[in-house]
Amino acid sequence: MARALRRLIARMATPAVRALILSGTLAGALAGAAHAGPQFVDNNGVADFGYDVVAYHTQFAARKGSPQFVATYNGVPFWFESAANRDRFKADPEAYAPAYDGHCAYAVSNNKKLTVDPEAFSIVDPNTNRLVDPKTYTPGAGVLYLNYDAGVNRKFNKDPAGVIARADDAWKDCLETLPTAKPSKGLGDLFGGSRPGFCPRLR
């Protein structure tokens, strides 16, 4: 919810007003609402299967983290491949943590929470909802979206703005506080209501 509000502010306010809003009392409200639901974790209780969420932003690559470099956010441990990445995350976790508490963005747009493949990711400009250009990207300025697998990620990349708009609606109206997805995959993922974390289709 916080990311959706930030995108709305970014589109509607002038730079001066935007800075004032986000540095004032609304900032605290946004931070508190950022992750009202449970964070997606693997069977060991680690976010994003132990992958380094900062590396997505700095290297545009999925890099496995290490239990040697850990930061806790939204009640769960995140692993990083270096102390520098861990410290960067701790300084501004909201900038680097994946959207939808780490659940598959495309699945969220279809009213359900599903697991992800940590190698299937996209980074989107929150002002335009378009994929960022790695050559000009400032780490932490975009939003990290994870997806179920490479094929689903390609579907996400065909229309990120549309997927995000639908997912934001489903997330704030129903999904955010529902139980987290299971880390395993199964045939039931194809059918609505077969796992916890399913919403009736929104109108």
N, C-alpha and C positions, 0 to 999 in steps of 0.2 A: 504494500500500500504506500509506503514511504517513497519508493522509487516512482510510482505513478504520480504522486503529488509533486515530486521534484521535477518531473518532466513537464507537468502542467505549468508550474511556476516558471520553468525555463522558457516555455513558449510564450507566456503571457506578459511577463514582467520585463522591464528594462534592466540592464545590468546593475544599475544602482539600486533599484527596488528589489531585484532578486537577491542581491548581497545582503540588503537590510533584512529581508524576510528570513533568509536562511541562517542569518547570524543572530536573530532575535529569538523570541519565545517559541515561534513555530519550529525552530530547529530541534528543540528538545522534544516536541510532540512527534516530529517526524522520526527522530532517532528511536523513541520509545515504541513506535508503531512498526518499525522496520521489519521485525521478525516475530510477529505475534504467534506464529505457528511453529511446530517442531521442525528442527533442521533435519534434512535428509542425511542419513549416515549409513555406513556399510555394516557388515555383521560384527565388526570390532568397535562400533560406536564412533568411527572417525568420519568427518565430513568429506564428501567428494572422493571416497575411496582412497584417501590419503594423498590426493594430488594437490599440488601447490597452486592455489587460486591466484596468487600474485604473478606467477610465471605466465599465465594466460595473457595477462595485460602487458608484461614487460618483454616477453619473448615470442608471443603468439604461438605458444607450444604447450602441450600437455606434459608436465614434468612431475614425476613422482616425488612426493615430499618424504621427509624422514621424521621419525618420532623424536629425533634429537632436537628438532626445531618446531616447537608447538606453541600455538596461541589458542586460547579458548574464546569462542564467540557464539552467541545464541545458545549457550549451554553445552556446547560440544567442542572437542578438539579439532583444530585444523593443522595439518602438517605442511611443512615448507622445506625446500631443498637447501636453504641457507638461512643464517641468522639475519642477514640483510632483508630478505623477503619477509621473514617472520616479523621483524620490527616495522617494516613498511605497512604490513597488514594491521598490526596493533595500533599504529598511529591513525589509521582511518579504515577500519574494517568494512564499513558500509560501501566504500569505493571499490572494494575488491571481491567481496562475497558474492556468490552467484544469485541471480534473481530467483524468486519463488522458493526460497529456502533450499536451493540446490536440486529441486525436482525438474523433470523434463518440461521445458517451456512449451513444446508443441502439445504434449499431453494436457498441460494445464489449460491451454486454449480449447481443448476438447473436454473440459470439465472433470479432469481426474489427475491424481498424483501418480507418477510413475518414476521408476529408477532411471539412471542415466548411464551412458558410456562416457567416462571422463575425457575421452579423446574426441568426443563429438561436441564441439563448442563454437560459439560465435560471440563477437563483441560488437555491440550496437551503440551508435551515438544516441543518447537520450533526447536530444533536441530534434532530431530528424527521424529517428527509428530506422535508420539505414545502417548497413554494415560499415564499420570504420575502415579507414585506409591505414594499414600497418605502417606505411612510410611516414605518415604525418601524425600518427596517434600519440597522445599524451597518456601514459599509463595511469589508470584509475579514473579517467574522464568518461569512459564508456561503461556499459552494463554488460556483465558476463551472463550469457544464457547457455545452459547445458541441455543436451538432448539425449533421447533414448539410445540412438545409434547413428551411424553415419548417414543412412538413408533418411531418417527423420530430420537430421540436421540439414540435409539438402532441401527438404520441404520447408523448413523454417527459413532458410536463406532465400527462398524464392519470394517470400512476402513477409519479411520480419515485422513491418509495421502492422499488417493485418493480424498476424499471429499474436503480437504483443497486445494489441487492443483487445482481442478476445480473451487472452489470458489474464490481463489486468482485471477485466470485468469478472471473470470466473473466480479469480483469486480473492478479490475483496468481497464478493457477494457470497462466497460459499467455501472455497477450498482452504483458505489460509489457516484456519484453526482446526481443520480435520486431521486425523492421524497421518503420520508420515507414510510414504511408500515403503514397500519391502525392497531390499537391495537386489533380490534375485529377479530374474525375468521368467515369464511363463505365458502360455497361450491365453490365459485369462486377461492379459494386458490389452488384448484386442477388443474386449467386450466391456461395456459400461456396467458398473455395479458389481463386478466380480471380485473386486478388492476394496479394502478400506480406502477412503479418500476419493470417493466418487460423488459428483454433484448431479442432480437432475439437470438436463440440458436447459440452459438459460434462454429466455425469450428476449 
